């Protein structure tokens, strides 16, 4: 369904594309890595966001970038009729990392906000419709996540780690930490985060090490696999 440019967004998506991809070690942006003919990592990352638009929601995509990411900006032109896109330079007055990218984007968001990373791909069972389901389950805490089970301690030290528990068939985040030095007790990690409008100002704390993470109590939508394409070999 083509977007309605005159309408206010039903949901805003923060897409941080300002990183330098040092671990990726390729002459192009890692989100533009080709996975199949005509399909990049970025296309796969945005599949869940496209599903939001196809469900009838008016989606505002807030893309955070720097001058070295003009190739990504150009590539996103193919989505111009699907999303209302806003492009924001990452503000150097904020932290240079992911939390700074989120702070740069927040003034341009409206309604519930989802954080979607351009190098994260959701695969397998539970992936289809996962972001839409997460938005519908924000609930009283104001938060929900799309997550995958993970037990490897080294992996958990490099991601947004979660301790997910099940009660009455409902999956909930008990505790969360960004790249914890001690991964004991964590059993999953998030691939996408959604926040109610009144909670969105705390999104930078989700990705800040040592911060009081707001994801405790969040609903968890579990999927089969989340792949992080942070190296050229994926």
C-alpha positions in Angstrom: 0.0 0.0 0.0 1.5 3.4 -1.0 2.1 5.7 2.0 0.1 8.8 2.5 2.6 11.7 2.7 0.1 14.1 4.2 -0.7 11.8 7.2 1.1 11.7 10.5 3.0 8.5 11.1 1.4 5.6 13.0 4.9 4.4 13.9 8.4 5.7 13.6 11.4 3.5 12.8 15.0 4.5 13.8 17.5 3.1 11.3 21.0 4.0 12.4 23.4 3.9 9.4 26.1 6.2 10.6 28.6 3.6 11.7 32.0 3.0 10.1 31.8 -0.8 9.9 35.5 -1.3 10.9 34.9 -5.0 11.6 33.3 -5.5 8.3 36.5 -4.6 6.4 34.9 -4.1 2.9 35.1 -1.1 0.5 31.3 -0.6 0.8 28.8 -0.2 3.6 28.1 -3.5 5.3 24.3 -3.0 5.0 24.8 -3.1 1.2 26.4 -6.5 1.2 24.7 -8.7 -1.4 23.0 -11.8 0.0 21.2 -12.8 -3.3 20.8 -11.2 -6.7 19.2 -7.8 -6.1 18.9 -8.4 -2.3 21.2 -6.7 0.3 21.5 -7.1 4.0 19.6 -3.8 4.3 16.7 -5.2 2.2 16.4 -8.2 4.6 16.7 -5.9 7.6 13.8 -3.8 6.3 11.5 -6.7 5.6 9.7 -6.4 8.9 9.3 -2.6 8.4 7.8 -3.2 4.9 5.3 -5.6 6.6 4.2 -2.7 8.8 3.5 -0.5 5.7 1.7 -3.4 4.0 -0.5 -3.8 7.1 -1.8 -0.3 6.5 0.3 1.6 8.9 1.9 4.9 7.9 5.6 4.4 8.6 8.1 7.1 9.1 11.7 5.8 8.6 14.2 8.0 10.3 17.6 7.3 8.8 20.7 8.4 10.8 23.8 8.8 8.6 27.1 10.5 8.0 28.7 11.8 4.8 30.5 8.4 4.2 27.1 6.7 4.0 25.7 8.5 0.9 25.7 5.1 -0.9 23.2 3.9 1.6 21.1 7.1 1.3 21.0 6.5 -2.5 20.1 2.9 -2.1 17.1 3.7 0.1 15.5 5.6 -2.8 13.8 2.4 -3.8 11.7 2.6 -0.6 10.4 6.2 -1.2 6.9 5.1 -2.1 6.7 2.7 0.9 7.9 4.8 3.8 8.0 8.5 4.6 11.8 8.8 5.0 13.6 11.4 7.0 17.4 11.7 6.9 19.3 13.0 9.9 23.1 13.6 10.3 24.4 12.0 13.4 25.0 15.0 15.8 28.6 15.1 17.0 27.3 16.8 20.2 26.0 13.4 21.2 28.0 10.2 21.9 29.6 8.9 18.6 28.1 5.4 19.0 24.7 3.9 18.6 23.2 5.8 21.5 24.2 9.0 19.9 22.5 7.9 16.6 19.3 7.3 18.5 19.5 10.6 20.3 20.0 12.3 16.9 16.8 10.6 15.5 14.4 10.9 18.4 13.3 14.5 17.7 12.0 13.4 14.3 10.0 10.5 15.7 6.3 10.4 16.5 4.1 7.7 17.9 5.5 4.4 19.0 9.2 3.9 18.0 11.0 0.9 16.8 14.8 0.5 16.7 15.8 -1.5 13.6 19.5 -2.1 12.9 20.6 -2.2 9.2 22.9 -5.2 9.7 20.5 -7.4 11.7 18.4 -10.0 9.8 15.5 -12.0 11.3 15.3 -15.6 9.9 13.2 -18.6 10.3 10.1 -19.5 12.4 8.4 -16.5 14.0 10.2 -13.9 11.8 7.3 -13.0 9.6 5.1 -10.3 11.2 7.4 -10.2 14.3 7.8 -6.4 14.4 4.1 -5.8 14.0 3.4 -8.3 16.8 5.9 -6.6 19.0 4.3 -3.2 18.5 0.9 -4.7 19.4 2.4 -6.1 22.6 4.1 -3.0 24.0 1.6 -3.1 26.8 1.8 -1.6 30.3 5.6 -1.5 30.5 5.8 0.5 27.2 8.4 -1.9 25.8 8.7 -5.1 23.7 11.5 -6.9 21.9 12.0 -9.3 19.0 14.6 -11.8 20.3 16.3 -15.1 19.7 17.6 -17.7 22.1 21.4 -17.6 22.7 23.5 -19.5 25.2 27.1 -18.9 24.0 28.8 -16.6 26.6 31.1 -15.0 24.1 28.2 -14.1 21.8 26.2 -12.7 24.7 29.1 -10.4 25.6 28.8 -8.8 22.1 25.1 -8.1 21.9 22.1 -6.7 23.7 21.7 -9.6 26.1 18.4 -10.6 27.7 17.3 -13.0 30.5 13.9 -14.2 29.1 11.5 -16.1 31.2 8.2 -17.8 30.4 5.2 -17.6 32.6 1.8 -19.0 31.4 3.0 -19.2 27.8 4.1 -15.6 27.8 7.7 -14.6 27.2 9.0 -11.7 29.2 12.4 -10.0 29.7 13.5 -10.3 33.4 16.7 -8.3 33.0 18.7 -6.8 30.1 22.2 -5.5 29.5 24.2 -4.1 26.6 27.3 -6.3 25.9 27.6 -7.5 29.5 31.1 -8.3 30.8 29.5 -11.2 32.8 26.9 -13.0 30.6 25.8 -15.4 33.4 22.1 -15.7 33.6 21.4 -14.3 30.1 19.8 -16.7 27.5 18.8 -14.5 24.6 19.5 -11.3 22.7 17.3 -8.7 21.0 17.2 -8.0 17.2 14.6 -5.2 17.3 13.2 -3.0 20.1 9.9 -1.2 20.2 8.9 1.5 22.7 5.7 3.4 23.4 5.9 7.1 22.5 6.2 8.2 26.1 9.0 5.7 26.7 11.0 6.4 23.5 13.3 8.9 25.2 14.9 6.0 27.0 15.9 4.1 23.9 19.5 5.3 24.1 19.7 3.5 27.5 18.9 0.2 25.8 22.3 0.3 23.9 24.4 2.1 26.5 26.7 -0.2 28.6 26.2 0.4 32.3 23.0 2.3 31.9 19.8 1.4 33.7 18.3 -0.7 30.9 14.6 -0.1 30.5 13.8 -3.5 28.9 13.1 -5.3 32.2 9.4 -6.4 32.0 9.3 -6.0 28.2 7.3 -8.6 26.2 9.6 -10.8 24.2 8.6 -12.1 20.7 10.9 -15.1 20.1 12.1 -15.9 16.6 14.2 -18.8 15.3 17.4 -16.9 14.3 18.8 -13.4 14.3 21.9 -12.9 12.2 24.3 -9.9 12.8 26.2 -9.1 9.6 29.1 -7.3 11.3 31.8 -9.0 9.4 32.3 -9.5 5.6 31.8 -13.3 6.1 28.4 -12.7 7.8 
